[in-house]
Amino acid sequence: MDPWLKLREEAASILREGINSLGWEPPRRVEETLTQPPDPSLGDLSSTLCLELAKGMGRPPQEIAQELVGKMRCRGLLERIEAVRGYLNFFVHLPSFADLTLTEIEKAGERYGGGEEGKGKKVIIEHTSVNPTKPLHIGHGRNAVLGDTVARILRERGYTVEVHNYIDDLGRQMAETLVALSEIKEKPRGKFDHILGRLYVELHHLLEDRPELEKKVEEVLRELERGEKLSERARKIAERCVKANLLTTDRLGVSYDLLVWESDLVGSGILQEVLERLKRTPYLVRGEGEKAGTWVLRLPGEEEKVLIRSDGTAVYTARDIAYQLWKFGLTERTLRFRFHSERRDGTKTYTTCKGGRVMRRFGHAEVVINVVGAEQKFPQRVVSSALKAMGFHREAENSHHLAYEHVRLPGDRFSGRKGTWIGFTVDEVLEEAISRARELIKDRSVSESLRRRIPEGVAVGAVRFSLLNTSP
């Protein structure tokens, strides 16, 4: 039995007994009132039952909670129950919980924590999705580790999981990188993604002295949007950068089933198809006033959002909507694929491409999870709302934004332009962690092969844990 599930069942049972002894009628099933509080000092489980009872009883919630606590008796996995501001806070008896957990682990072995509730259901998880113009800094690493961990958990629970890494090879950063490569003659040395990242920083210093370069960036961006010859060069550069990025994520224990390139999404006609379908709804309309010439998405209860600029190019959110529909298998047009690489564990990564094969194994999800920073709450909400506007209510309900707060520097945030990420890339953090792990075992009596392997394993585990152990 799942120890956590048993804890919830015992808390609900004790709660029901207390309610029944007082002759009260709960407004809903007591199990539904149990949640995990945000602060451990408030218990391991917390119930809002007394707050809900107070509305009908006309009594203060705390008074009700104190009376109910007096009627409940802890047993099994529970040590005590406290009434705090109308909440009922349940505290676990740690020795009993630990004994049960260890017993269940011994019984289940490697299958501990697994299950079959996801059998027959497919989940697509999109994470990492870093512009192919720089190395991964530790903030990107947090996104990747969060997404990878959710994917592992869902696989253990029986779901078919498909992990995507979406690569924006058409955006402004790509245009700026191409200009940097042509304008900056003295190139830095090192890993290719680090080289591009430093060139990007240098270009922004250069733009301060040579503002006329801004026009060149805009022209390159338009060429990329139109899919002209320059986009082929951009793709080759981006592929080299992604290859370097994947060396980093592989070290971090993160893997992908599919690399989805924005240029392929646009080139496939999926974006255009979805925009045309939106135009047939009453929600995508011509902009007015300052937004004249644009196409604006006006959804009930939402702030309006420009999807198509006056120059005819689509904003990121428009592409996100198109991509989301494709993930659910809701587009007539499709992407094409080819084999990309094989990972150390023998599993394979595929990539979208021009002229590849149509493979129905990709997409067609029941649930989609996008691991994106909390600051993208509005665009992600627009994506779900757009699905509803097009009549895809079930898919909208099954579109989930896994939001998180960013890793920050003391008093500042990571900036690609300013170069504040330098010294804080995943590569550099891993190397520092490995160095510290080596120091810890240098006087231990271990074989030479273990002495080589242990530091990296310890370092990766420590970095992953630290990135996961922070909320939000």
C-alpha positions in Angstrom: 0.0 0.0 0.0 1.1 3.6 -0.7 2.1 5.0 2.7 0.9 8.5 1.8 -2.4 7.1 0.6 -2.8 5.2 3.9 -2.0 8.4 5.8 -4.8 10.2 4.0 -7.3 7.4 4.5 -6.5 7.3 8.3 -6.9 11.1 8.6 -10.2 10.9 6.7 -11.4 8.1 8.9 -10.6 9.9 12.1 -12.3 13.0 10.7 -15.5 11.1 9.8 -15.6 9.5 13.3 -15.3 12.9 15.0 -18.0 14.5 12.8 -20.4 11.5 13.4 -19.9 11.7 17.2 -21.1 15.3 17.1 -24.0 14.6 14.8 -22.8 17.1 12.2 -23.3 16.8 8.5 -20.3 17.6 6.3 -21.0 19.7 3.2 -19.0 17.3 1.1 -16.8 14.1 1.4 -14.2 14.7 4.1 -11.5 13.3 1.9 -12.0 16.2 -0.5 -11.2 18.7 2.3 -7.7 17.3 2.9 -4.7 19.1 1.3 -1.0 19.3 1.8 -0.2 22.6 3.6 2.5 24.8 2.1 4.4 25.0 5.4 5.5 21.8 7.2 4.9 23.6 10.5 1.2 23.5 9.7 1.2 19.7 9.5 1.6 17.0 6.9 -2.1 17.2 6.0 -4.6 20.0 6.6 -8.5 20.0 6.4 -10.7 23.0 5.5 -13.8 21.2 6.8 -14.4 23.5 9.8 -14.1 26.6 7.6 -16.8 25.1 5.4 -19.0 24.0 8.3 -18.9 27.5 9.8 -20.9 28.9 6.9 -23.9 26.8 7.7 -23.5 26.6 11.5 -23.0 30.4 12.0 -20.2 29.7 14.4 -16.5 30.8 14.3 -14.4 28.2 12.4 -11.8 28.0 15.2 -14.4 27.2 17.8 -15.7 24.4 15.6 -12.2 23.1 15.0 -11.4 23.0 18.7 -14.6 21.1 19.5 -13.9 18.6 16.7 -10.3 18.1 17.8 -11.6 17.1 21.3 -13.6 14.3 19.7 -10.9 12.8 17.5 -8.3 10.2 18.6 -5.0 9.7 16.8 -3.9 6.2 15.9 -1.7 4.4 13.3 0.3 6.8 11.3 -1.0 10.0 13.0 0.7 11.5 16.1 -1.5 14.6 16.7 -4.1 17.0 15.4 -4.1 20.7 16.0 -6.8 23.4 15.4 -5.2 26.5 13.9 -7.3 29.5 12.6 -10.1 27.1 11.7 -7.9 24.5 9.9 -7.4 21.0 11.2 -3.7 20.2 10.9 -2.7 16.5 11.0 0.9 15.5 11.9 2.4 12.2 11.0 4.0 9.8 13.5 7.3 9.6 11.8 8.6 6.2 13.2 5.4 4.4 12.1 5.4 6.1 8.7 9.1 5.2 8.2 8.5 1.6 9.2 5.5 1.2 6.8 7.5 2.9 4.0 10.5 0.6 4.4 8.3 -2.4 4.6 6.6 -1.4 1.3 9.9 -0.8 -0.4 11.2 -4.2 0.6 8.0 -5.8 -0.7 7.9 -3.9 -4.0 11.6 -3.6 -4.8 12.4 -1.5 -7.8 8.7 -1.3 -8.6 8.1 0.7 -5.4 6.1 3.9 -6.3 4.9 2.4 -9.6 1.4 1.9 -10.7 -1.0 1.2 -13.5 -3.4 4.2 -13.3 -1.9 5.7 -16.4 -2.1 2.6 -18.6 -3.3 3.4 -22.0 -3.0 7.2 -21.5 -0.4 9.3 -23.3 1.2 12.4 -21.9 3.4 14.9 -23.7 5.8 16.9 -21.6 7.6 19.9 -23.1 10.5 21.2 -21.2 14.0 22.9 -21.5 13.1 24.6 -24.8 16.1 27.0 -24.7 16.9 29.2 -27.7 19.7 27.4 -29.7 22.1 30.4 -29.3 23.7 29.8 -25.9 24.6 27.2 -23.3 22.2 26.1 -20.6 22.6 28.2 -17.4 21.5 26.8 -14.1 18.0 28.3 -14.5 17.5 26.4 -17.7 18.8 23.4 -15.8 16.0 23.7 -13.3 13.4 23.6 -16.0 15.0 20.5 -17.5 15.3 18.7 -14.2 11.7 19.5 -13.2 10.3 18.3 -16.6 12.5 15.1 -16.5 11.4 14.3 -13.0 7.7 14.6 -13.8 8.3 12.4 -16.9 10.0 9.7 -14.7 7.2 9.8 -12.2 4.4 9.5 -14.8 6.2 6.6 -16.5 6.4 4.8 -13.2 2.7 5.3 -12.8 2.0 3.6 -16.1 1.6 6.5 -18.5 3.1 6.5 -22.0 5.3 9.7 -21.8 6.7 11.6 -24.8 9.2 14.3 -23.9 9.7 17.2 -26.3 12.4 19.9 -26.5 11.0 22.8 -28.6 13.7 24.7 -30.4 13.1 28.3 -31.5 15.4 28.7 -34.5 13.4 31.5 -36.0 13.3 34.1 -33.2 15.2 37.4 -32.7 18.0 35.7 -30.7 18.8 33.6 -33.8 18.9 36.7 -36.0 21.2 38.4 -33.5 23.5 35.4 -33.4 23.8 35.3 -37.2 24.7 39.0 -37.1 27.2 38.4 -34.3 28.9 35.7 -36.3 29.3 38.0 -39.3 30.3 41.2 -37.5 32.6 39.9 -34.7 35.8 38.7 -36.3 37.7 37.5 -33.2 35.7 34.5 -31.9 36.0 33.1 -28.4 37.1 29.5 -27.9 35.4 26.6 -26.2 32.3 24.5 -26.4 30.1 25.7 -29.3 27.1 26.7 -27.3 29.4 28.7 -24.9 31.0 30.4 -28.0 27.5 31.5 -29.3 26.5 32.7 -25.9 29.5 35.0 -25.5 29.1 36.3 -29.1 25.6 37.2 -28.2 26.8 39.2 -25.2 29.5 40.9 -27.4 26.9 41.9 -30.0 24.8 43.7 -27.5 27.9 45.7 -26.4 28.5 46.4 -30.1 24.9 47.6 -30.7 25.5 50.3 -28.1 28.3 51.8 -30.3 26.8 50.9 -33.7 23.0 51.2 -33.5 22.8 50.9 -37.3 23.3 47.1 -36.8 19.8 47.0 -35.4 18.5 47.4 -39.0 20.6 44.4 -40.0 19.2 42.3 -37.2 15.6 43.2 -38.3 16.3 42.3 -41.9 17.9 39.0 -40.9 14.8 38.3 -38.7 12.5 38.9 -41.6 14.5 36.6 -43.9 14.3 33.9 -41.2 10.5 34.4 -41.0 10.2 34.1 -44.8 12.1 30.9 -44.8 14.7 32.2 -47.3 18.2 30.7 -47.8 19.6 32.3 -44.7 17.3 30.1 -42.6 19.3 27.0 -43.9 22.5 28.5 -42.4 20.6 29.4 -39.2 19.4 25.8 -38.9 23.0 24.4 -39.3 24.3 26.7 -36.6 21.3 25.9 -34.3 21.9 22.2 -34.8 25.5 22.5 -33.7 24.3 24.5 -30.6 21.6 21.9 -29.8 24.2 19.1 -30.1 26.3 20.9 -27.5 23.3 21.5 -25.3 22.4 17.8 -25.4 25.9 16.9 -24.1 25.0 19.0 -21.1 21.5 17.6 -20.5 22.8 14.0 -21.0 25.3 14.6 -18.2 22.4 15.9 -16.1 20.5 12.7 -16.7 17.9 14.4 -18.8 16.6 12.9 -22.0 14.1 13.7 -24.8 12.1 11.6 -27.2 11.6 14.4 -29.8 13.3 17.7 -30.8 10.7 19.9 -32.4 12.0 22.8 -34.5 10.0 25.9 -34.9 11.1 26.3 -38.5 9.6 22.9 -39.2 6.4 23.8 -37.4 6.1 26.9 -39.6 7.3 25.2 -42.8 4.8 22.3 -42.4 1.9 24.7 -42.7 0.5 23.8 -39.3 0.8 27.4 -38.0 -1.0 28.8 -41.1 -3.7 26.1 -40.8 -4.4 26.9 -37.2 -4.4 30.7 -37.8 -6.9 30.3 -40.6 -9.1 28.1 -38.4 -9.0 30.8 -35.7 -10.0 33.4 -38.2 -13.2 31.5 -38.8 -14.1 31.9 -35.1 -15.5 35.2 -33.8 -12.5 35.5 -31.5 -9.6 36.4 -33.9 -10.4 39.8 -35.3 -8.8 42.7 -37.0 -7.0 45.1 -34.6 -8.1 48.7 -34.3 -6.4 52.0 -33.4 -2.8 51.4 -32.3 -3.3 47.7 -33.3 -4.6 48.5 -36.8 -3.3 46.0 -39.3 -2.8 43.2 -36.7 -5.0 40.2 -35.9 -6.1 40.2 -32.3 -7.4 37.3 -30.2 -10.3 38.5 -28.0 -11.4 35.8 -25.7 -14.2 36.1 -23.0 -12.7 37.1 -19.6 -9.1 37.5 -21.0 -7.0 40.5 -22.0 -6.8 40.7 -25.8 -3.6 39.3 -27.4 -2.1 40.2 -30.7 -1.4 36.9 -32.6 -0.4 38.3 -36.0 1.7 41.5 -36.3 1.0 44.2 -38.9 3.8 42.8 -41.0 2.1 39.4 -41.2 4.4 37.5 -38.9 3.1 35.5 -36.0 4.0 36.1 -32.4 5.2 33.3 -30.1 1.8 32.7 -28.6 0.3 32.0 -32.0 3.0 29.3 -32.6 2.4 27.9 -29.1 -1.3 27.5 -29.9 -0.5 25.7 -33.2 2.0 23.5 -31.5 -0.5 22.6 -28.7 -3.1 21.6 -31.3 -0.6 19.4 -33.0 0.4 17.7 -29.7 -3.2 16.7 -29.3 -3.5 15.4 -32.9 -5.9 18.2 -33.8 -4.3 19.5 -37.0 -4.7 18.2 -40.5 -1.2 19.0 -41.5 1.6 17.2 -39.7 5.4 17.2 -39.0 8.0 14.9 -40.5 10.7 13.1 -38.6 14.1 11.3 -38.7 16.3 9.6 -36.2 18.6 12.0 -34.4 20.8 10.2 -31.8 21.0 7.3 -29.4 21.6 8.0 -25.7 24.0 6.2 -23.4 21.1 4.2 -22.0 20.2 2.9 -25.5 17.0 5.0 -25.9 16.6 7.1 -29.0 15.9 10.7 -29.8 14.1 11.8 -33.0 13.9 15.2 -34.6 11.5 17.0 -36.8 12.9 17.8 -40.3 12.0 18.6 -43.9 11.5 15.6 -46.1 11.5 13.1 -43.3 8.9 10.4 -42.6 5.4 10.8 -41.2 5.4 8.9 -37.9 2.0 8.7 -36.1 3.8 7.6 -32.9 4.5 11.2 -32.2 1.8 13.6 -30.9 -1.8 12.4 -30.3 -1.6 13.0 -26.5 -4.5 12.8 -24.0 -2.6 15.2 -21.6 -0.1 17.9 -22.3 2.2 19.4 -19.7 4.3 22.5 -20.6 7.1 23.3 -18.1 7.4 27.1 -18.4 8.3 29.8 -16.0 5.6 31.4 -13.9 5.9 34.7 -15.7 4.4 33.0 -18.8 1.1 32.4 -17.0 -0.9 34.7 -19.3 0.4 33.3 -22.6 -0.1 29.8 -21.4 -3.7 30.6 -20.3 -4.3 32.1 -23.8 -3.2 28.8 -25.3 -5.8 26.9 -23.3 -8.5 29.5 -23.9 -7.8 29.4 -27.7 -8.4 25.6 -27.6 -11.7 26.2 -25.9 -12.7 28.9 -28.4 -12.1 26.4 -31.2 -14.3 23.8 -29.5 -11.6 21.6 -28.0 -12.9 21.8 -24.4 -11.5 18.4 -23.2 -8.0 19.2 -24.6 -8.1 22.7 -23.0 -8.9 21.0 -19.6 -6.0 18.6 -20.2 -3.5 21.4 -21.0 -1.4 22.0 -17.9 1.1 24.7 -17.3 3.7 23.5 -14.8 4.9 26.9 -13.6 8.0 27.5 -11.5 10.0 30.5 -10.3 13.4 31.1 -11.8 16.8 30.6 -10.3 18.1 34.1 -9.5 21.5 35.6 -8.7 21.7 37.7 -5.5 19.9 40.9 -6.4 19.7 40.1 -10.1 18.3 37.7 -12.7 20.1 35.8 -15.5 20.4 37.9 -18.6 21.6 36.6 -21.9 22.4 40.1 -23.2 24.3 41.2 -20.1 26.1 37.9 -19.8 25.2 37.4 -16.1 24.9 33.7 -16.8 28.7 33.4 -17.4 30.1 31.3 -14.5 26.7 29.8 -13.8 26.1 27.5 -16.7 25.0 23.9 -16.0 28.4 22.7 -17.4 30.3 25.0 -14.9 28.1 24.1 -11.9 28.5 20.4 -12.6 32.3 20.7 -12.8 32.3 22.6 -9.5 30.1 19.9 -7.9 32.4 17.1 -9.3 35.4 18.9 -7.9 33.9 19.1 -4.5 32.8 15.4 -4.6 36.4 14.4 -5.5 37.6 16.3 -2.5 35.2 14.4 -0.3 36.4 11.0 -1.3 40.1 11.7 -1.9 41.1 10.0 1.4 38.6 7.2 1.1 39.7 3.6 0.4 38.0 3.0 -3.0 39.0 1.4 -6.3 40.4 3.6 -9.0 37.3 2.9 -11.2 35.0 4.0 -8.5 37.1 7.0 -7.8 36.5 8.1 -11.4 32.8 7.3 -11.4 31.6 8.4 -7.9 32.2 12.1 -8.2 30.1 12.6 -11.3 27.2 10.5 -9.9 27.3 12.4 -6.6 27.5 15.8 -8.4 24.6 15.1 -10.7 22.5 13.8 -7.8 23.3 16.9 -5.7 22.6 19.4 -8.4 19.3 17.7 -9.4 18.2 17.5 -5.7 19.0 21.2 -5.1 17.0 22.3 -8.2 14.0 20.1 -7.2 14.1 20.9 -3.5 13.0 24.5 -3.9 9.4 25.6 -4.2 8.0 27.3 -6.2 
